[in-house]
């Protein structure tokens, strides 16, 4: 795991000092070594976090055996030994004479042999840059589901790229003009989806893509893997068959991801997904497994006792940290620095705290991201089914009006789910309202001079079969929420403390299997994540999980009423909002009044506005 940065310029726009400035912004991603390469067109910078082959032989940039290609790379390719065997069995009879035991060397030799098609061979998480010194061509590759980040600036002739956008902001030649359209999406989702960032000139590279830059051809983009291409016509309906296949895939993925030359641990929330990963790790590991969890002083949010019970059942070496509002306050500024742009998922705070805790004991952790999206663990999937009901669809507006008039805050919040105008955006609407954020209509009234519409439309007719409403919501969440919220949260939080986090459920073999598994095996008689639970209960007693799903939340509503109220006063004041000039202060004032007068479910709308204005004051003012 590392941090990478570089450039491609035929106009000498960038220099060695630019590489050094970008690399200095990525020290936390790789504190163990740094390296550089440059010629008249390309420059590479690398920060290394030692995971495989701890010697200097694994340092980057690294040259291919024939010296033609040079690579910098962030991530892990778990099946690199199988790739070595395949390369050694090629008809030319040449055997690889490896200089290191790192996956980097294997990746580069695979590219040398297969060209850009080599990416289909990789099982892992990665952002890769490879330069062909002979043809003067630069290739960028990003993993299938967007686990590892890559940002870039391209003006038509000059490219700069990096693992984090903050590194690109160190370049004087990259404009820092705010992308006002991105603000609308942020208020709607709590994150900014690709290709946008908060800056007009900086983009997020799409997942499952490779890009090529050359002096003659400019920029070429190719999508090598897409959700639409792996959804098949038929689904798996046989439960016994599905259990056998999925059990083997999860075991294989965890076994792959336990490979490391440094200590490995598990983020254990005590929920279904992380508990199954921990159980598999315990069965596969020859040493006692370290597990890590976070709890909260507020009893309603403290799930640490459940994680501890699972850890005791599995016999892990368990570590926990109990979070108070004081810990959150201390981290708010750090969170802003770590995410480089407005990011409103408040669970980033406990994620950073558990990462800091884990780093004291291990350098690699496994986490359960992806389980809910692939196997239907969210309440959003119930709403997708409800809102697709013909009766509710026909009468949703009057139903929403009735619910809004009831005294119950729960009903008032539910009323918002019925209030959408565009059928094409129903998936983003469900996600937004499940996160208690702003609807499209609210954004049009809140944002000053807002002309851009929310457009996250996915053409589901291009998929291999006719999808039901629940499958559409799941695919939407994988495409957007998983990538640009959950995976972003985990990557920045863990790498801020030089900790590598791996996500076994997002092995592309599991993703492709899950996308072609019958919905009835994911939600069975109202039991969500049914098939995952059936596998888990072979290891751990079901009674340890007989409780409502909590999620990795913090008590933000109560904190904003009490210990964190100063954030409302400081960042949602008339002076701050007027100076920033993005939203209507009178609308915000009304929102604050409603929150203080009992509409507690508005807390996340206030939080997203606080994050936006705090970030703006720090970075723009």
C-alpha positions in Angstrom: 0.0 0.0 0.0 1.4 3.3 -1.0 0.9 6.8 -2.3 1.6 7.6 -5.9 1.9 10.9 -7.9 3.2 11.8 -11.3 2.8 13.8 -14.5 2.8 13.5 -18.3 3.7 16.7 -20.1 5.0 17.5 -23.6 5.2 21.2 -22.7 7.5 21.0 -19.7 4.7 22.2 -17.4 5.9 20.2 -14.4 9.2 19.6 -12.8 11.1 17.6 -10.2 10.1 20.1 -7.5 6.5 19.5 -8.4 7.0 15.8 -7.8 8.5 16.5 -4.5 5.7 18.8 -3.4 3.1 16.2 -4.4 5.0 13.4 -2.7 5.3 15.4 0.5 1.5 15.5 0.7 1.4 11.7 0.6 3.9 10.8 3.4 1.1 9.4 5.6 0.3 6.9 2.8 3.8 5.6 2.7 6.2 6.6 5.5 8.7 3.7 4.9 10.4 4.8 1.6 10.2 7.3 -1.2 11.4 7.2 -4.8 11.4 9.2 -8.0 11.7 8.8 -11.8 11.6 11.4 -14.6 12.6 11.9 -18.2 11.7 14.7 -20.6 8.0 13.9 -20.6 7.0 11.8 -17.5 7.7 12.2 -13.8 6.8 9.6 -11.1 6.9 9.9 -7.3 6.2 7.2 -4.8 5.7 6.8 -1.0 5.9 3.2 0.3 4.2 1.5 3.1 6.0 -1.9 3.5 3.6 -4.8 3.3 5.2 -7.4 1.0 9.0 -7.8 0.7 10.1 -5.4 3.3 13.6 -5.0 1.7 14.6 -2.2 -0.6 14.1 -4.6 -3.5 10.4 -3.8 -3.3 10.9 0.0 -3.5 9.3 2.0 -6.4 9.5 3.3 -9.0 10.5 -0.1 -10.4 11.8 -1.0 -13.8 10.8 -4.1 -15.8 13.5 -6.7 -16.5 14.1 -5.3 -20.0 14.2 -1.7 -18.6 11.5 -0.6 -21.1 8.7 -0.1 -18.5 8.6 1.7 -15.2 5.8 1.4 -12.6 4.4 3.1 -9.5 1.5 1.4 -7.8 -0.8 1.7 -4.8 -2.6 -1.4 -3.6 -2.3 -5.1 -3.4 -2.7 -7.8 -6.0 -3.4 -11.0 -4.1 -3.0 -13.5 -6.9 0.4 -12.5 -8.0 1.9 -16.0 -7.4 -0.7 -17.5 -9.8 0.3 -14.8 -12.3 3.9 -15.9 -12.0 2.9 -19.5 -12.7 0.9 -18.4 -15.7 3.8 -16.3 -17.1 6.2 -19.2 -16.5 4.0 -21.6 -18.5 3.9 -19.4 -21.6 4.9 -21.1 -24.9 8.0 -18.9 -25.3 9.6 -21.0 -22.5 11.2 -18.0 -20.8 11.0 -18.2 -17.0 10.7 -15.2 -14.7 13.9 -14.6 -12.7 12.3 -12.4 -10.0 14.5 -10.0 -8.1 12.0 -9.5 -5.2 9.1 -11.2 -3.5 6.8 -8.2 -4.1 3.6 -8.2 -6.2 4.8 -5.0 -7.9 7.5 -6.8 -10.0 5.0 -9.4 -11.1 2.4 -6.8 -12.2 5.0 -5.0 -14.3 6.2 -8.2 -16.0 2.5 -9.1 -16.6 2.0 -5.8 -18.4 5.2 -6.3 -20.3 3.8 -9.6 -21.6 0.1 -9.0 -22.1 -0.1 -5.2 -22.5 -3.1 -3.3 -21.1 -5.1 -6.6 -21.2 -3.1 -7.8 -18.2 -5.5 -5.9 -15.9 -8.1 -8.7 -16.4 -5.6 -11.1 -14.7 -5.5 -9.0 -11.5 -7.4 -9.9 -8.3 -6.9 -7.0 -5.9 -7.3 -3.3 -5.2 -5.0 -1.0 -7.1 -4.2 2.3 -8.8 -1.3 1.7 -11.2 0.8 4.0 -13.4 3.0 2.3 -16.0 5.2 4.3 -18.4 6.5 2.9 -21.7 9.9 4.6 -22.1 10.2 3.4 -25.7 6.8 4.5 -27.1 6.5 7.4 -24.6 3.1 6.3 -23.5 1.7 6.5 -19.9 -1.0 4.1 -18.7 -3.2 4.5 -15.6 -5.3 1.6 -14.2 -7.9 1.6 -11.4 -9.4 -1.5 -9.8 -12.8 -2.8 -10.7 -15.0 -1.5 -7.9 -13.0 1.6 -6.9 -11.2 0.5 -3.7 -8.1 2.5 -4.3 -8.4 6.2 -5.3 -6.8 8.1 -8.2 -7.2 11.8 -9.0 -6.0 13.6 -12.1 -5.7 17.0 -13.8 -5.8 17.1 -17.6 -5.8 20.3 -19.7 -5.6 18.5 -23.1 -1.9 18.3 -23.2 -0.6 18.1 -19.6 -1.5 15.5 -17.0 -0.9 15.3 -13.3 -2.2 12.5 -11.1 -2.1 11.4 -7.5 -3.6 9.2 -4.8 -5.2 12.2 -3.1 -6.4 15.4 -4.6 -4.5 17.4 -2.0 -1.3 16.4 -3.7 -2.6 18.0 -7.0 -3.4 21.1 -5.1 0.3 21.6 -4.4 0.8 22.3 -8.1 0.7 26.0 -9.0 -0.4 25.2 -12.5 -3.7 23.5 -11.3 -6.6 26.0 -10.9 -8.5 25.9 -7.6 -11.9 27.0 -8.8 -14.8 25.6 -6.9 -17.1 23.3 -8.7 -20.6 24.6 -7.7 -22.3 21.7 -9.4 -20.4 19.3 -7.0 -21.9 21.2 -4.1 -25.4 20.2 -5.1 -24.4 16.5 -5.2 -22.7 16.9 -1.9 -25.8 18.3 -0.2 -27.8 15.4 -1.8 -25.5 12.5 -1.0 -23.0 13.7 1.6 -20.1 12.9 -0.8 -19.1 14.0 -4.3 -19.3 11.2 -7.0 -16.9 10.7 -9.8 -15.8 12.2 -12.0 -16.4 15.4 -10.0 -14.3 16.8 -7.1 -14.9 20.0 -5.3 -12.5 21.7 -7.8 -13.5 22.1 -11.5 -10.0 21.2 -12.8 -9.5 18.0 -10.7 -11.3 14.7 -11.6 -11.7 11.4 -10.0 -10.7 8.5 -12.2 -13.6 6.1 -12.8 -13.3 2.6 -11.4 -12.8 -0.4 -13.7 -11.0 1.9 -16.2 -7.6 2.3 -17.8 -6.4 5.5 -19.4 -3.6 6.1 -21.9 -1.7 9.3 -22.5 0.6 9.8 -25.5 2.2 12.7 -27.4 0.3 11.9 -30.6 -3.0 10.5 -29.3 -3.7 12.7 -26.3 -6.0 10.9 -23.8 -7.7 7.5 -24.4 -10.1 6.0 -21.8 -11.3 2.4 -21.8 -13.8 0.7 -19.4 -12.5 -2.8 -18.9 -15.0 -3.9 -16.2 -18.5 -2.7 -15.5 -21.4 -3.9 -13.4 -23.6 -4.0 -16.5 -21.3 -6.4 -18.2 -21.2 -9.0 -15.4 -24.9 -9.2 -14.7 -26.1 -12.4 -16.4 -29.5 -13.4 -17.9 -30.1 -16.1 -15.3 -29.8 -15.9 -11.5 -28.7 -18.6 -9.0 -31.8 -19.8 -7.2 -30.5 -23.1 -5.6 -29.8 -22.4 -2.0 -27.5 -25.3 -1.4 -25.4 -24.6 -4.5 -25.2 -20.9 -3.6 -24.1 -21.6 0.0 -21.3 -23.9 -1.2 -20.0 -21.5 -3.9 -20.2 -18.4 -1.7 -18.6 -20.1 1.3 -15.7 -21.1 -0.9 -15.3 -17.7 -2.4 -15.3 -15.9 1.0 -12.8 -18.4 2.4 -10.6 -17.9 -0.7 -10.8 -14.1 -0.5 -10.0 -14.0 3.2 -7.1 -16.4 2.6 -5.7 -14.2 -0.2 -6.1 -11.1 1.9 -4.3 -12.5 5.0 -1.1 -12.6 3.0 1.3 -10.1 4.4 4.9 -9.8 5.6 3.6 -7.5 8.5 0.9 -8.1 11.2 -2.7 -8.3 10.1 -5.9 -7.6 12.1 -9.7 -7.3 11.7 -12.1 -4.4 12.2 -14.8 -6.1 14.2 -18.0 -4.2 14.7 -19.9 -7.2 16.1 -22.2 -7.2 13.0 -22.8 -9.9 10.4 -20.2 -8.9 7.8 -17.1 -8.3 10.0 -17.9 -11.2 12.2 -17.9 -13.6 9.3 -14.5 -12.2 8.1 -13.1 -12.6 11.6 -14.4 -16.2 11.8 -12.8 -17.1 8.5 -9.5 -15.4 9.5 -9.4 -17.3 12.8 -9.9 -20.6 11.0 -7.2 -19.8 8.4 -4.6 -18.2 10.6 -1.8 -20.0 12.4 -1.5 -17.3 14.9 -4.0 -15.5 17.2 -5.9 -12.9 15.3 -6.1 -9.3 16.5 -9.6 -7.7 16.3 -10.4 -4.0 16.9 -13.7 -2.2 17.7 -15.0 1.2 18.8 -17.8 1.9 21.3 -19.5 5.1 22.4 -20.1 6.5 25.9 -23.8 6.9 24.9 -25.4 3.5 25.6 -27.8 3.7 22.6 -24.8 3.8 20.2 -22.4 1.5 22.0 -22.1 -1.8 20.2 -18.7 -2.6 21.6 -20.2 -5.3 23.9 -21.5 -7.2 20.8 -18.0 -7.1 19.2 -16.5 -8.2 22.5 -18.9 -11.2 22.7 -18.0 -12.2 19.1 -14.3 -11.9 19.8 -14.6 -14.0 23.0 -16.5 -16.7 21.0 -13.8 -16.7 18.3 -10.9 -16.4 20.8 -9.3 -13.4 19.2 -6.9 -10.9 20.8 -9.5 -8.1 21.1 -8.9 -4.4 21.5 -11.6 -1.7 22.0 -11.8 2.1 22.4 -14.7 3.9 23.9 -15.4 7.2 22.1 -16.7 10.4 23.8 -17.7 13.7 22.2 -14.3 15.1 23.3 -12.6 12.6 20.9 -14.9 13.7 18.1 -14.2 17.4 18.6 -10.4 16.7 18.5 -10.8 14.8 15.2 -13.1 17.2 13.3 -10.2 19.3 11.9 -8.2 16.2 11.2 -11.1 14.6 9.3 -11.3 17.7 7.0 -7.5 17.4 6.3 -7.8 13.7 5.6 -10.6 13.8 3.1 -9.3 16.8 1.0 -12.9 17.9 0.0 -16.2 18.1 1.8 -17.2 14.7 3.1 -20.2 14.3 5.4 -20.2 10.7 6.6 -19.8 11.3 10.4 -18.8 7.7 10.9 -15.4 8.8 9.4 -14.7 9.9 13.0 -14.9 6.5 14.7 -13.3 4.9 11.6 -10.3 7.2 12.1 -10.2 6.3 15.8 -10.3 2.6 15.2 -7.6 2.9 12.6 -5.4 4.8 15.0 -6.0 2.1 17.6 -5.3 -0.7 15.1 -2.0 0.9 13.9 -0.5 0.4 17.4 -0.6 -3.4 16.8 -0.8 -4.1 13.1 -0.1 -2.6 9.6 -2.9 -4.4 7.7 -6.6 -4.7 8.6 -9.5 -6.5 7.0 -12.9 -4.8 6.9 -16.5 -5.7 6.0 -17.3 -3.0 3.4 -19.6 -4.3 0.6 -21.6 -6.9 2.5 -24.7 -4.7 2.8 -24.7 -3.6 -0.8 -24.1 -7.0 -2.2 -26.4 -9.0 0.1 -29.1 -6.4 0.8 -28.5 -5.3 4.4 -29.9 -1.7 4.3 -33.4 -0.4 5.0 -33.1 1.3 1.6 -33.9 -2.0 -0.1 -37.2 -2.2 1.8 -38.0 1.3 0.6 -37.1 0.4 -3.0 -39.6 -2.5 -2.8 -42.3 -0.3 -1.2 -42.0 2.6 -3.6 -42.2 0.2 -6.5 -45.6 -1.0 -5.3 -48.2 0.2 -7.9 -50.6 1.5 -5.3 -47.9 3.4 -3.4 -46.4 4.7 -6.6 -49.7 6.0 -7.8 -50.7 7.7 -4.5 -47.3 8.5 -3.2 -47.8 12.3 -3.1 -51.0 12.3 -1.0 -49.5 9.6 1.2 -46.4 11.7 1.7 -48.6 14.7 2.6 -50.5 12.7 5.2 -47.4 11.4 6.8 -45.9 14.9 6.9 -48.9 16.1 8.9 -48.5 13.5 11.7 -46.8 14.3 15.0 -44.3 11.5 14.8 -40.8 12.5 13.7 -40.5 9.0 12.3 -43.5 9.6 10.0 -42.4 13.0 9.1 -39.0 11.6 8.0 -40.7 8.8 6.1 -42.9 11.3 4.3 -39.8 12.6 2.5 -39.2 9.3 0.8 -42.5 9.6 -1.1 -41.6 13.1 -2.4 -39.6 12.7 -5.6 -40.4 14.1 -9.0 -38.2 12.2 -11.4 -38.7 8.4 -11.7 -35.1 8.1 -13.1 -33.6 9.5 -9.9 -35.6 7.4 -7.4 -32.5 5.4 -6.4 -30.5 8.6 -5.5 -33.6 9.9 -3.7 -33.9 6.8 -1.5 -30.2 6.9 -0.7 -30.4 10.7 0.1 -33.4 10.4 2.3 -32.2 7.3 4.1 -29.2 9.4 5.0 -31.5 12.2 6.2 -30.0 14.6 3.6 -31.5 17.2 1.1 -33.8 16.2 -1.6 -33.5 17.6 -5.1 -36.4 20.0 -4.4 -34.9 21.2 -1.2 -31.6 21.8 -2.9 -33.2 23.9 -5.6 -34.7 26.1 -2.9 -31.6 26.2 -0.7 -28.7 26.7 -3.1 -28.2 30.2 -4.5 -28.4 30.4 -8.3 -28.7 26.6 -8.6 -29.3 25.6 -12.2 -27.8 22.1 -12.3 -30.0 19.1 -11.7 -29.0 15.9 -9.9 -28.4 13.4 -12.6 -27.3 10.0 -11.4 -29.3 8.0 -13.9 -28.2 4.5 -14.6 -29.5 2.8 -17.8 -30.6 -0.5 -16.3 -31.9 -1.7 -19.7 -28.2 -2.2 -20.7 -27.9 -5.0 -18.1 -28.0 -8.7 -18.9 -31.5 -9.2 -17.5 -34.6 -7.3 -16.3 -33.9 -6.1 -12.8 -36.3 -5.7 -10.0 -36.5 -2.5 -7.9 -34.3 -4.0 -5.1 -31.6 -5.0 -7.5 -31.6 -1.5 -9.1 -31.1 0.1 -5.7 -28.3 -2.3 -4.8 -26.5 -1.6 -8.1 -26.9 2.1 -7.5 -25.4 1.8 -4.0 -22.4 -0.2 -5.3 -21.8 2.3 -8.1 -22.1 5.4 -5.9 -22.5 5.0 -2.1 -20.0 2.1 -1.7 -17.3 3.7 -3.9 -17.5 7.4 -3.0 -18.6 7.2 0.6 -17.7 3.9 2.3 -14.5 3.0 0.4 -13.4 6.6 0.5 -14.0 6.8 4.2 -12.0 3.7 4.9 -9.1 4.5 2.6 -8.5 8.0 3.9 -9.1 7.1 7.6 -6.8 4.1 7.6 -4.1 5.6 5.3 -4.0 8.7 7.4 -2.4 6.5 10.1 -0.4 4.5 7.5 -2.6 1.5 7.9 -3.6 -0.7 4.9 -7.3 -1.8 4.9 -8.4 -4.7 2.7 -12.0 -5.5 1.9 -12.6 -9.3 1.2 -16.3 -8.9 0.1 -15.1 -6.8 -2.8 -13.0 -9.6 -4.4 -14.4 -9.3 -7.9 -15.4 -13.0 -7.9 -17.7 -12.4 -4.9 -19.1 -9.2 -6.5 -19.9 -11.0 -9.7 -21.4 -14.0 -7.9 -23.6 -11.7 -5.7 -24.9 -9.7 -8.7 -26.2 -13.0 -10.1 -27.7 -14.4 -7.0 -31.5 -14.4 -6.6 -32.9 -11.6 -4.4 -34.8 -14.3 -2.5 -31.5 -15.7 -1.2 -30.5 -12.3 0.0 -33.8 -11.4 1.7 -35.7 -14.5 2.7 -39.0 -14.2 4.6 -37.9 -10.7 5.7 -34.5 -11.8 6.9 -31.9 -9.5 5.2 -28.5 -10.9 4.2 -30.0 -14.3 4.6 -27.3 -16.3 2.8 -24.4 -14.5 4.6 -26.1 -15.3 8.0 -26.5 -18.9 7.1 -22.8 -19.2 6.5 -21.9 -17.2 9.6 -24.1 -19.3 11.9 -21.9 -22.3 11.1 -19.1 -20.6 13.0 -20.9 -18.4 15.6 -24.2 -18.9 17.5 -27.1 -17.0 16.0 -28.1 -15.7 19.5 -25.2 -13.3 19.4 -26.8 -11.4 16.5 -30.5 -11.3 17.5 -30.7 -7.5 17.6 -31.6 -4.7 15.2 -29.0 -3.5 12.7 -27.2 -0.4 14.2 -24.5 0.5 11.7 -21.3 2.4 12.5 -23.0 5.6 13.6 -22.2 8.3 16.2 -24.8 10.1 18.4 -24.6 13.1 16.2 -28.1 14.4 16.8 -27.6 14.6 20.6 -24.1 16.0 20.2 -25.4 18.8 17.9 -28.0 19.7 20.6 -25.2 19.7 23.2 -21.5 19.4 23.1 -21.2 20.2 19.3 -23.7 23.0 19.2 -20.9 25.4 18.8 -20.4 24.1 15.3 -23.9 25.3 14.3 -23.1 28.7 15.9 -19.7 29.0 14.2 -20.3 27.6 10.7 -24.0 28.2 10.1 -24.0 31.8 11.2 -25.4 34.5 8.9 -21.8 35.9 8.5 -20.2 32.6 7.5 -23.0 31.6 5.1 -23.2 35.0 3.5 -19.4 35.2 3.0 -19.3 31.7 1.4 -22.3 32.6 -0.8 -23.5 29.1 -1.7 -26.8 28.7 0.2 -29.7 30.9 1.4 -29.2 31.9 5.0 -32.9 32.2 5.8 -33.5 28.6 4.7 -30.6 27.5 7.0 -32.0 29.6 9.8 -35.4 27.9 9.5 -33.7 24.5 9.4 -31.9 25.3 12.7 -35.1 26.5 14.3 -36.9 23.3 13.3 -34.1 21.1 14.6 -34.0 22.9 17.9 -37.9 22.7 18.2 -38.0 19.0 18.0 -37.3 17.8 14.5 -34.2 15.9 15.5 -34.1 13.9 12.2 -32.8 17.1 10.5 -29.4 16.6 12.2 -27.7 15.3 9.1 -28.9 18.2 6.9 -27.2 20.5 9.4 -24.1 18.4 9.5 -23.6 18.4 5.8 -23.9 22.2 5.8 -21.5 22.5 8.7 -18.9 20.3 6.9 -19.3 22.3 3.7 -18.9 25.7 5.3 -16.1 24.6 7.7 -14.2 23.2 4.7 -14.8 26.4 2.6 -13.6 28.6 5.4 -10.4 26.6 5.8 -9.6 26.1 2.2 -11.0 29.0 0.3 -11.5 32.0 2.5 
